[in-house]
């Protein structure tokens, strides 16, 4: 390959020079006190808060639809379970009583059989 067609990888970090810290120290020592730095940080914080609010307003529909995609399935499942456990309005009273009596009769028979086996 020819050297003129080679490009640096944009994803790789650029190394710092040996004196990078001097720039940081000299900026903070150039007459800037803590109160000025605090005020500047507050301004940045307000700007960030404003940007976040703006992004939330602009993307409200997308956010709401994403939330509903997560919430709706669980809400539907809860509603479905509630309706599955209901007794239908047109049930047969006699059949319900008969089923309950049969269930209790089987339980009594099991208890009696278990007691007879122990003797």
Residue, then its C-alpha position, 0 to 999 in steps of 0.5 A: x500500500x502506498x503511504x498516502x492512502x493510509x489513515x490513522x484509526x479514528x477509534x484508537x485514543x490519541x496519547x497525551x504528551x508528557x506535559x499534559x498536566x501542566x496545562x491543567x494546573x496552570x489553568x486552575x492557578x490563573x486567578x480562578x478561585x473556588x467560588x468562580x469555579x462553583x458558579x461555572x459548575x452551576x451554569x453547566x449543571x443548569x445547561x445539562x438539566x435544560x438539555x435533559x428536559x428538552x430531550x425528554x419533551x422531544x422524545x416523550x412519545x418514544x419513551x411512552x411507547x417503550x414503557x408501554x411495551x414493558x408494562x402492557x404484557x404484565x398487565x394483560x397477564x394479571x387481568x387474564x389470571x383474574x378472569x380465569x379464576x372466576x366462576x361463570x355466571x351460568x354454573x350448575x349449583x347442584x353440580x358444584x355441590x356434588x363435586x364438593x361432596x365427592x371431594x370431601x368423601x374422597x378425603x374421608x376415605x383416604x383418612x380412614x384407609x390410612x388409619x386402618x393401615x396403621x392398625 
